[in-house]
Amino acid sequence: ASNIFTAAIESTPRGRVGLEGQLRRALERSELVLHYQPRVDLRTGEITGMEALLRWLHPEAGMIPPLEFIPLAEDAGLIVPIGEWVLRTACAQTRAWQAAGLPRLRVACNLSARQVHRKDFVPTIRRVLEETGLDPGCLELELTETMIMRHTDAVQAALLELHGMRVTISVDDFGTGYSSLGYLKRFPLDILKIDRSF
């Protein structure tokens, strides 16, 4: 279904610029959607949390997976507002489910490097949690190993501050960036997700 989208990206610069405009409008027109993938405890069969997965419901191409449009969002400078939309939407939905009587589940949101390296990174997380009413202990922020390896002191300080707020910090794709477990000890990590190729 997303062949139209892929073909347009790979064609002319004009086509790419047009798609950037479509992606910009997608955020305004509520074409971006979140799917929630449950995490299940294999011993008990209980759902223990979920991961918020971003999709673009394109009016012509249908459901477009993130691998096809996130690089475009990065290049167009849209990844920060899209990332904040994902965070806010996931937190609000999780809080709404809790208010409806569902168990106290934790929601995981993927972060982009641009989000993590912004000066307002922690204030943005704090503001979203306050505005949605979600307990910080119900939020998990997921970074990649590569993002951790390219850390700055500011990023390390930000992660420590979030950890102090009881936000869960996880690293995905471990084993692809050639860092050591000893190196990762510098960071306040709660969860380490081993890459399947490792």
C-alpha positions as CSV (number, residue, x, y, z in Angstrom):
1,A,0.0,0.0,0.0
2,S,2.9,2.4,0.7
3,N,4.5,1.8,-2.8
4,I,3.2,5.2,-3.9
5,F,4.9,6.8,-1.0
6,T,8.2,5.0,-1.6
7,A,8.3,5.7,-5.3
8,A,7.7,9.4,-4.7
9,I,10.6,9.6,-2.2
10,E,12.9,7.9,-4.6
11,S,12.0,10.0,-7.6
12,T,12.7,13.7,-7.9
13,P,13.7,16.4,-5.4
14,R,10.4,18.1,-6.1
15,G,8.6,14.9,-5.1
16,R,10.6,14.8,-1.9
17,V,9.8,18.4,-1.1
18,G,6.1,17.6,-1.8
19,L,6.2,14.7,0.6
20,E,7.8,16.9,3.3
21,G,4.8,19.2,2.9
22,Q,2.4,16.2,3.1
23,L,4.2,15.0,6.3
24,R,4.0,18.5,7.8
25,R,0.2,18.6,7.0
26,A,-0.2,15.0,8.4
27,L,0.6,16.3,11.8
28,E,-2.0,19.1,11.5
29,R,-4.6,16.8,9.9
30,S,-4.3,14.0,12.5
31,E,-3.1,11.5,9.9
32,L,-0.4,10.2,12.4
33,V,-1.6,7.4,14.6
34,L,-0.2,5.3,17.4
35,H,-0.5,1.6,17.7
36,Y,0.1,0.1,21.1
37,Q,2.1,-3.2,21.1
38,P,1.5,-5.0,24.4
39,R,4.4,-6.4,26.5
40,V,3.4,-9.7,28.1
41,D,4.9,-11.5,31.1
42,L,5.5,-15.0,29.7
43,R,5.2,-16.6,33.2
44,T,1.8,-15.2,34.0
45,G,0.4,-14.2,30.6
46,E,-0.4,-10.8,32.0
47,I,0.1,-7.6,30.0
48,T,2.7,-5.5,31.9
49,G,3.0,-2.6,29.6
50,M,3.0,-1.5,26.0
51,E,5.1,0.3,23.3
52,A,3.7,3.2,21.4
53,L,4.4,2.6,17.7
54,L,4.0,5.5,15.2
55,R,2.3,5.0,11.8
56,W,1.2,7.5,9.1
57,L,-2.2,6.9,7.7
58,H,-1.6,8.5,4.3
59,P,-4.9,9.4,2.5
60,E,-3.6,7.7,-0.8
61,A,-0.8,5.3,0.2
62,G,-2.5,3.9,3.2
63,M,-0.6,2.8,6.4
64,I,3.0,3.8,6.2
65,P,5.5,2.3,8.6
66,P,8.0,4.6,10.4
67,L,11.1,3.3,8.6
68,E,9.7,4.9,5.4
69,F,8.9,8.4,6.8
70,I,11.0,8.9,9.9
71,P,14.2,9.7,7.9
72,L,12.1,12.2,5.9
73,A,10.9,13.7,9.2
74,E,14.5,13.9,10.4
75,D,15.7,15.7,7.2
76,A,12.7,18.1,7.2
77,G,13.3,19.1,10.9
78,L,9.9,17.6,11.8
79,I,11.1,14.9,14.2
80,V,10.9,17.1,17.3
81,P,7.2,18.1,17.0
82,I,6.3,14.6,15.8
83,G,8.2,13.2,18.8
84,E,6.5,15.5,21.2
85,W,3.1,14.5,19.7
86,V,3.9,10.8,20.2
87,L,4.9,11.4,23.8
88,R,1.8,13.5,24.6
89,T,-0.6,11.2,22.8
90,A,0.8,8.0,24.5
91,C,0.8,9.6,27.9
92,A,-2.7,10.9,27.6
93,Q,-4.0,7.5,26.3
94,T,-2.3,5.6,29.1
95,R,-3.7,8.0,31.7
96,A,-7.2,7.6,30.1
97,W,-7.0,3.8,30.2
98,Q,-6.0,4.0,33.9
99,A,-8.9,6.3,34.6
100,A,-11.2,3.8,32.9
101,G,-10.1,1.1,35.4
102,L,-7.4,-0.7,33.5
103,P,-4.2,-1.7,35.4
104,R,-1.4,0.7,35.9
105,L,0.6,-0.1,32.8
106,R,3.8,1.6,31.6
107,V,4.0,3.0,28.1
108,A,7.3,3.1,26.2
109,C,8.1,5.9,23.6
110,N,11.0,5.9,21.3
111,L,13.2,9.1,21.3
112,S,15.1,10.6,18.4
113,A,18.6,11.9,18.9
114,R,17.4,15.5,18.1
115,Q,14.9,15.3,21.0
116,V,17.5,14.0,23.5
117,H,20.1,16.7,22.6
118,R,17.7,19.7,22.9
119,K,18.1,22.0,25.9
120,D,14.4,21.7,26.6
121,F,14.4,17.9,26.6
122,V,13.7,17.3,30.3
123,P,11.4,20.3,30.7
124,T,9.3,19.0,27.7
125,I,9.0,15.5,29.4
126,R,8.1,17.1,32.7
127,R,5.5,19.4,31.1
128,V,3.8,16.5,29.1
129,L,3.6,14.4,32.3
130,E,2.0,17.3,34.2
131,E,-0.4,18.2,31.5
132,T,-1.6,14.6,30.9
133,G,-1.6,13.7,34.6
134,L,0.4,10.5,34.0
135,D,2.6,9.3,36.8
136,P,6.3,9.5,35.8
137,G,6.7,5.8,36.9
138,C,4.3,4.9,34.0
139,L,6.5,6.3,31.3
140,E,9.5,4.6,29.6
141,L,11.8,6.5,27.3
142,E,13.6,4.3,24.8
143,L,17.0,5.3,23.3
144,T,19.2,3.4,20.9
145,E,22.7,2.2,21.8
146,T,24.1,4.5,19.2
147,M,22.5,7.5,20.8
148,I,24.0,6.6,24.2
149,M,27.5,6.1,22.6
150,R,27.3,9.7,21.2
151,H,26.3,11.1,24.5
152,T,27.3,14.4,25.9
153,D,27.6,15.4,29.6
154,A,24.3,17.2,29.1
155,V,22.6,14.1,27.9
156,Q,23.9,12.1,30.8
157,A,22.7,14.8,33.2
158,A,19.3,14.8,31.6
159,L,18.9,11.0,31.9
160,L,19.9,11.2,35.5
161,E,17.3,13.9,36.2
162,L,14.6,11.8,34.4
163,H,15.7,8.7,36.4
164,G,15.3,10.7,39.6
165,M,11.7,11.5,38.5
166,R,11.1,7.7,38.3
167,V,10.9,7.7,34.5
168,T,12.2,4.4,33.2
169,I,15.1,4.6,30.8
170,S,15.7,1.8,28.3
171,V,18.2,1.1,25.5
172,D,17.2,-0.7,22.4
173,D,19.4,-2.4,19.8
174,F,22.1,-3.3,22.2
175,G,24.9,-5.2,20.4
176,T,24.8,-3.1,17.2
177,G,26.8,-0.1,18.4
178,Y,29.9,-2.0,19.8
179,S,29.6,-0.4,23.2
180,S,30.4,-2.5,26.3
181,L,28.3,-3.2,29.3
182,G,31.0,-1.4,31.4
183,Y,30.4,1.7,29.3
184,L,26.6,1.5,29.8
185,K,27.2,1.5,33.6
186,R,27.7,5.3,33.3
187,F,24.0,5.8,32.6
188,P,20.9,5.3,34.7
189,L,19.5,2.5,32.6
190,D,16.6,0.3,33.7
191,I,16.1,-1.9,30.7
192,L,18.5,-3.3,28.1
193,K,17.0,-4.7,25.0
194,I,19.4,-7.0,23.1
195,D,19.3,-6.7,19.3
196,R,18.2,-9.9,17.6
197,S,21.4,-9.9,15.5
198,F,23.6,-10.0,18.5
